Amino acid sequence: MATTPEHDQRIANLTFASVYPHYVNKVEKKGRTKEELHQVIHWLTGFNDADIQQLIDDKVTFETFFAKAKINPNAHLITGVICGYRIEEIITPLTKQVRYLDKVVDELAKGKKMEKILRQPA
């Protein structure tokens, strides 16, 4: 699925710090914890708690955030629709990575088991 260049640029320029509080609020409102949020972010990106805090403090854009990330080799197993886009059909790599993050946060908030979110074998 092709996203527009304007859409991709808007996502690239968003700061992680501006979105992170929404992630925390979303998962905590559904009874999950900030620690669980950090666990899924770590799984997807390789960032630990200190890295996440530094990225927030530095107000990095998603473009920089994902340029520094070590994307999990199983990230391609993240599928489905998020924000009206089918993840596996998104062409732009950065937009796809941001939607991966949105999807795992969404799954966490919806109460999915951690093993499923982290795409671990049963």
Secondary structure, 3 states (H helix, E strand, C coil): CCCCHHHHHHHHHCEHHHHHHHHHHHHHHCCCCHHHHHHHHHHHHCCCHHHHHHHHHCCCEHHHHHHHCCCCCCHHHCCCEECCEEHHHCCCHHHHHHHHHHHHHHHHHCCCCHHHHCCCCC
